[in-house]
Amino acid sequence: MKVIIHGGFFSESSQSHETKVAKQQALLRIARASHDYLKTHSAVETVVYAVSLLEDDELFNAGIGSQIQSDGKIRMSASLMDGETQKFSGVINIEDVKNPIQVAQKLMPFDDRVLGGEGATNFARQHGFEVFSTEIPQRRAEYEAKLKSNGSGTVGCVAIDKNGKLAAATSTGGKGFEIPGRISDSATVAGNYANALCAVSLTGVGEDIVSNATAAKIVTRVTDGFPLQDAFAKTFDELKPYDGFAGAIAIDSRGNMCHQDSHPKMVFASFDGEKEEVFQ
């Protein structure tokens, strides 16, 4: 049983040492809690649990820490993929929901499993998700000053459970100041993908990640026989021609974990019950 999570990128130039330490502590706490949860739950349930905890922490750009778009509104996206069933579900540009990843989970049994905008928000209301304002004063101040957020990026989790089942979940509050209606990679197979052999979650610039089909490529290459590290190396090489900005976390069916970024520093933490790792 293993868990690896990410929380976007950290900028040495714009973020303080205190913020770095706070993110390290938060990521380790969530990784440990998620691994403990994994002991009695499936990989799918665990990645939703972990991403929900990340959405609940305003240090990260998802859920209550989400960015504000150019029209002053917050719209979030999230997705979930079950490696065993190959089912993918997600919400795009959902509003006023604390945990978009839980709405994505609720969609999993439906035929229509990816909803956007008003349809996603209405589905959430119809299934018991109350109106929840995700705006915090810090984000409003950043928006009004037209500054980039200290929580830039995306959050995600990949897990393998005691039965060897894999799952991936990803959630984002957007890049900030984007054109309303912009779609990130987080609720696409470029940013979140899993099958029985590998599961991957991405963070970074959504347009770059979609152009490279990063998560789907890594999983496909592992399925075709590439070792996980080699699948990462080849896929990240393909970002170089356009200086693609991405970070990824993954676990394969043998329990190998991998993380890589094209521009430092992606913030991440992993835990396997004995050994833990966090970005430095």
C-alpha positions in Angstrom: 0.0 0.0 0.0 1.4 3.3 -1.1 0.3 6.9 -1.5 1.8 9.9 -3.3 0.3 13.3 -3.4 1.2 16.7 -5.1 0.2 20.2 -4.3 1.3 22.3 -7.3 4.5 24.2 -7.6 6.6 26.3 -5.2 8.4 29.4 -6.2 11.5 30.4 -4.2 11.3 33.9 -5.6 7.7 34.7 -4.6 7.1 32.5 -1.6 8.6 32.6 1.9 10.5 30.0 3.8 7.6 29.8 6.2 5.2 29.0 3.4 7.6 26.2 2.2 7.7 24.7 5.7 3.9 24.9 6.0 3.4 23.1 2.7 5.9 20.4 3.7 4.2 19.8 7.0 0.7 19.8 5.4 1.7 17.4 2.7 3.4 15.0 5.1 0.3 15.1 7.4 -2.1 14.4 4.5 0.1 11.6 3.1 0.3 9.9 6.5 -3.4 10.3 7.1 -4.2 9.0 3.6 -2.0 6.0 4.0 -3.7 5.2 7.3 -7.1 5.5 5.5 -5.9 3.2 2.8 -5.5 0.4 5.3 -9.3 -0.1 5.4 -10.4 1.5 2.1 -9.8 1.0 -1.7 -7.4 3.0 -3.8 -10.4 4.9 -5.3 -11.8 5.9 -1.9 -8.3 6.9 -0.7 -7.4 9.2 -3.6 -10.8 11.0 -3.1 -10.1 11.2 0.6 -6.5 12.6 0.1 -7.6 15.2 -2.5 -10.5 16.3 -0.3 -8.0 17.0 2.5 -5.9 19.0 0.0 -9.0 20.9 -1.1 -9.7 21.8 2.5 -6.3 23.4 3.0 -6.1 27.0 1.7 -2.3 26.6 1.1 -3.2 24.8 -2.1 -4.9 25.9 -5.2 -8.0 23.7 -5.1 -11.3 23.7 -3.1 -11.2 26.6 -0.6 -7.8 27.8 -1.8 -8.9 28.2 -5.4 -7.9 31.0 -7.7 -10.2 33.7 -9.0 -10.9 34.0 -12.7 -10.8 37.2 -14.8 -14.5 38.0 -14.1 -14.1 37.7 -10.3 -15.6 34.2 -10.0 -14.1 31.0 -8.8 -14.6 27.9 -11.0 -13.0 24.6 -10.1 -12.3 21.3 -11.9 -11.6 17.8 -10.7 -11.5 14.2 -11.9 -11.2 10.7 -10.7 -10.1 7.5 -12.5 -10.4 3.9 -11.3 -7.5 1.8 -12.7 -9.5 -1.4 -12.4 -12.7 -0.4 -14.1 -11.1 2.2 -16.4 -13.9 4.6 -15.5 -13.2 8.3 -15.6 -15.4 10.9 -14.0 -15.1 14.6 -13.6 -16.4 18.1 -13.2 -15.3 21.2 -15.1 -15.7 24.8 -14.0 -18.0 23.9 -11.1 -18.9 26.7 -8.6 -19.6 27.1 -4.9 -18.7 23.5 -3.9 -16.1 22.8 -1.2 -14.9 19.5 -2.6 -15.2 19.1 -6.3 -13.4 15.7 -6.2 -16.4 14.3 -4.2 -18.8 15.5 -6.9 -16.6 13.7 -9.4 -16.8 10.6 -7.3 -20.6 10.9 -7.1 -20.7 10.9 -10.9 -18.8 7.6 -11.3 -21.9 5.3 -11.5 -23.6 7.5 -14.0 -23.5 7.1 -17.8 -22.8 10.8 -18.2 -19.6 11.0 -16.0 -18.0 14.3 -17.0 -20.1 17.5 -16.5 -19.2 21.1 -16.9 -20.3 24.6 -15.7 -23.9 25.0 -14.6 -24.7 21.4 -15.3 -21.9 20.3 -12.9 -23.0 22.8 -10.2 -26.7 21.7 -10.6 -25.8 18.1 -10.3 -23.9 18.8 -7.1 -26.9 20.6 -5.6 -29.3 17.8 -6.6 -27.0 15.3 -4.8 -26.7 17.0 -1.5 -23.7 19.3 -2.0 -24.6 22.5 -0.3 -23.6 26.0 -1.5 -20.2 26.7 -0.1 -18.3 29.9 -0.9 -14.7 28.9 -1.6 -13.4 32.5 -1.7 -10.9 33.5 1.0 -9.6 37.0 1.6 -6.1 36.2 0.4 -7.4 35.2 -3.0 -9.5 38.3 -3.3 -6.5 40.5 -2.4 -4.4 38.7 -5.0 -7.1 39.1 -7.6 -7.6 42.8 -7.0 -3.8 43.4 -7.1 -3.5 41.1 -10.2 -0.9 39.0 -8.5 -0.2 35.3 -9.0 -1.3 33.2 -6.1 1.1 31.6 -3.6 -1.0 28.4 -4.1 -0.5 28.1 -7.9 -0.9 24.7 -9.4 -3.1 21.8 -8.8 -3.5 19.0 -6.2 -3.6 15.3 -6.8 -3.2 11.8 -5.3 -2.2 8.4 -6.7 -2.6 5.2 -4.6 -2.2 1.5 -4.7 -4.3 -0.5 -2.2 -3.7 -3.9 -0.5 -5.3 -5.7 -3.5 -3.0 -4.0 -5.9 -5.7 -1.8 -7.4 -4.6 1.7 -8.6 -6.4 5.0 -8.8 -5.7 8.7 -9.5 -7.5 11.9 -8.5 -6.7 15.5 -9.4 -8.4 18.8 -8.5 -7.6 22.5 -9.4 -8.8 26.0 -8.7 -7.4 27.1 -12.1 -4.5 29.4 -13.0 -6.1 32.7 -11.9 -7.3 35.5 -14.1 -8.1 33.1 -16.9 -10.9 33.7 -19.5 -14.1 32.3 -18.0 -14.8 28.9 -19.7 -11.1 28.0 -19.9 -10.7 24.2 -19.4 -7.6 22.9 -17.6 -6.0 19.5 -17.9 -7.2 18.3 -14.5 -10.5 16.9 -15.7 -9.0 15.3 -18.8 -7.0 12.2 -19.4 -3.9 14.4 -20.1 -3.9 15.4 -16.4 -5.4 12.4 -14.7 -5.2 8.8 -15.9 -5.0 5.2 -14.6 -5.4 1.6 -15.6 -4.5 -1.7 -14.0 -0.8 -1.1 -14.5 -0.2 2.6 -13.7 -1.8 5.7 -12.3 -0.7 9.3 -12.9 -1.7 12.8 -11.7 -0.4 16.0 -13.1 0.1 19.7 -12.2 1.5 22.6 -14.1 0.3 24.6 -17.1 -2.8 22.9 -18.4 -2.4 23.8 -22.0 1.2 22.3 -22.0 0.0 19.2 -20.4 -3.0 18.7 -22.8 -0.7 19.3 -25.8 1.6 16.5 -24.5 -1.2 14.2 -23.3 1.1 13.6 -20.5 -0.7 11.3 -18.1 -2.2 9.2 -20.8 1.2 8.8 -22.5 3.0 7.7 -19.3 0.3 5.1 -18.5 0.3 3.9 -22.1 4.0 3.5 -22.2 4.0 1.5 -18.9 1.3 -0.7 -20.4 3.5 -1.2 -23.5 6.3 -2.4 -21.3 8.3 0.7 -20.4 9.7 0.8 -16.9 8.0 3.6 -15.0 11.1 5.8 -14.9 11.7 5.4 -18.7 8.1 6.2 -19.4 8.5 9.4 -17.4 11.8 10.3 -19.1 10.5 9.9 -22.7 7.3 11.7 -22.0 9.0 14.7 -20.3 11.5 14.9 -23.1 8.5 15.5 -25.4 7.7 18.6 -23.4 11.1 20.2 -24.2 10.4 21.5 -27.7 7.9 24.0 -26.4 9.3 24.3 -22.8 6.3 22.6 -21.4 5.6 23.3 -17.7 4.5 20.1 -15.9 5.0 18.0 -12.8 3.7 14.4 -12.4 3.4 11.7 -9.7 2.7 8.0 -10.4 2.6 4.5 -9.0 2.8 1.3 -11.1 1.3 -2.1 -10.4 4.6 -3.3 -8.9 4.5 -0.5 -6.3 7.2 1.6 -7.9 6.6 5.4 -7.3 7.9 8.2 -9.5 7.8 12.0 -9.6 9.3 14.4 -12.0 8.9 18.1 -13.0 10.1 20.1 -16.0 10.4 23.3 -13.9 11.3 23.1 -10.2 9.7 22.8 -7.7 6.6 20.6 -7.7 5.6 20.1 -4.1 4.8 16.5 -3.3 4.9 13.9 -0.5 4.8 10.1 -0.4 4.3 7.5 2.3 4.4 3.7 2.2 3.9 3.0 5.8 7.6 3.1 6.7 9.4 5.5 4.4 8.2 9.0 3.7 9.5 11.6 1.2 8.7 15.3 0.8 9.9 18.0 -1.5 12.9 20.0 -0.2 
